[in-house]
Structures are given as structure tokens and as C-alpha cells.
Amino acid sequence: SKEMEKAAAELEPTVRTAIEESIARVRAVHADQKPAAHTTSLAPGATVTEVFRPIERVGLYVPGGKAVYPSSVIMNAVPAQEAGSEAMVVASPPQKEFGGLPHPTVLATCHILGVDEVWAVGGAQAIALLAYGDDAPATGEEALDPVDMITGPGNVFVAAAKRAVRGVVGTDAEAGPTEIAVIADDSADPVFVALDLISQAEHDPMAASVLITASPQLAQAVDAEVEQRYTATANAERAAEALRGEQSGIVLVDDIDAAIAVADAYAAEHLEVHTVDARAVAERIRHAGAIFVGDYSPVPLGDYTAGSNHVLPTSGTARFSAGLSTHTFLRPVNIIEYDRVALGEVADNVIAFAKAEALPAHGEAIAARFTGARSTKEA
């Protein structure tokens, strides 16, 4: 649209460079995620092939209530593009100061990515509109077609809405208020840890920032740095509410084994490891949306430019779900192909199963292929 073209043309050059670099890195990672088809040969003439088909039409939710998230456009759209999805629509809240359109930076990012269908709607109602569409908009404009899958982060209301429409459409993992947990020992830099905790607290008053450590000295140092530094952020009030909320705090443990146990039980969206042997500790973690290793892999890097995806499971759902990826937009489909000889070798087994389950027509469908039965049309 003209609005999207205009937004892209007016985008600050440094921001455009950052967006393009993020797209390149995210695309490189997600291109490598696409699985290849593979065939299992079970016997001569008996194969099962697994292929991967893209979800055709996807809805990508990009929040915009408390901040501007062009990065979420990238994190949603690029994996869908790499999977081969043919159509995608971005839904993002309307902004009063921009005439009821989504934020220009969001529109510009959509334009750069080639996403040309953008709906100015946010919150739970956006999820409902994506799931069910609207065949008669009050404005008299063209119908809004529903999607096959909805992905993207949001607040607790967006997460609840996605849960409500699951089954009508596919959805990604739960992605509510952001979380960061940090495992750190005496080798950690308290300034780095404090700033990383604050970086996530500024997202949302319900954001969770948790330090897990066996070092009382580090705990005190980080606490002091947080108190000193959060007031200097532009979102100090929001960060303060998050940091003082019951969802945030410091967990003192006996040793690194206990720290890992706490982290696994918590299953944070983001887990940073600041320890002497950070990579070894990271490899022992089972439950986390994403793991950031060492002093120079902070969560904000993952939010924008690491190449990984920042749409990650929250609220403990990392125990059984994963972040957004190319796999999210692909459906594995099995292609079964047996010839007459191969079917004959297992026919008795299939018929026995059918008899055991009292489904005789199943067995008859197999037996007919070996008893000379043919349709009257064929005869």
C-alpha cells in the first residue's frame, strides 16, 4: 500500500540497516531449519516417505500497546517465508497518533519483507478476527479471510485468546509476558547481569526477572546495581513494577546443581548462563525457551539480531513446547506406497488386527486384493 511504501521511504537509515541485518541473520538460521524429505524402505516395494508441506495462510500477531515491535514482524514472517507459506497477514494495534494505522516502523518492516496484507487491530479481538475472518466488514471493504495458523507474542489477553481459538486454527506456543532467568556465579559481572534483568523488566509490568545464584555476594551486588540503574531507563515505572512484583526476585541456592534444578523447574522463556564454564552448564539445561551462553550473548541480542527467534514459550510451557521456527509453519505428511507383493507379506497381520478390533471391513478391504474380487465396472 501507499502507506507502507511511505513508511519504508521515511524510515531512519540506521533503523533500516538494523532491520535488514536482522532479517539476513534470522533468514540464514531459519533457512537451515527446513527439513528434507526422507524415505524409509521397510521391505522391497514397501516405503513410507515423510514430506513437509507449508501451512498456506498464516496470521502473524505483532503487539504494539507499550512499545513498537518491528522485530516481531521479522521473527514471525521470516520463518513462514522460509517454510513456503503462500499468504500471510500481519495484525498489529492501531495507533491514534498515526491515523489509526499500525506504527510506521511496523508498516515499513512489513514492506521490506514483502508482506502486503496488514490489519490494524490488536489484542484478543485481533486473534478472533484472524481465526474467523469477517465476510462483511462494516466499512464495506473487501472480506477479511481467516487464516490457518496464528503465531506471535502478546499480553495475557492475547495468550488467552490464542488458547480459546486453538483447534479452530493452529497456534504457536504460549507467549505471554516476557521472562528472564539468569544462572550466575562469582565470575559473573554484576553490571551485565543487572542490566540484562532490567532489559526484560522494561517490557511489561508483569515481566519476570529472576537471578539464580549460589553466591550471596553476587546477589547483593546485582541487587544494588539493579536499584541504581533501573531508574535511568526511559521505562523506569514499568520496570520498577516488574522488578518488585512477586514474579521477580533472587533465588539463593547451594550449588550449581541446585541452580540448574531451579532453572529447569522454572522453564524460563530466556535463560542466561554467566558461570565459569557457561557452555557446559547450558548443555545440562533441559527446560528453557532459549539459552544465552556467556557474557556476550545477552537476551537483547536474541531479541533483535542473534539470528534465533524471539517468539518463545512463557509461563513454564518451555517444559513441553518450543519457540517459533520454520518447523512451526510446516506439516509433516506421510506418503505410503506398497506394491502387491509387499502388501501380501503383511496382509494376514492386518486382517488379524481388524478381527481383534471387530472391524471386519478393514480386513475385507485387504483380502479383496488377493481373492480376485474386482469391481463390476472393471470386470
Secondary structure, 3 states (H helix, E strand, C coil): CHHHHHHHHCCCHHHHHHHHHHHHHHHHHHHHHCCCCEEEEEECCEEEEEEEEECCEEEEECCCCCCCCHHHHHHHHHHHHHHCCCEEEEEECCEHHHCCECCHHHHHHHHHHCCCCEEECCHHHHHHHHHHCECCCCCCCCCECCCCEEECCCCHHHHHHHHHHECCEEECCCCCCCEEEEEECCCCCHHHHHHHHHHHHCCCCCCEEEEEECCHHHHHHHHHHHHHHHHHCCCHHHHHHHHHCCCCEEEECCCHHHHHHHHHHHCCCEEEEECCCHHHHHHHCCCCCEEEECCCCCHHHHHHCCCCCCCCCCCCHHHCCCCCCHHHHEEEEEEEEECHHHHHHHHHHHHHHHHHCCCHHHHHHHHCCCCCCCCCCCC
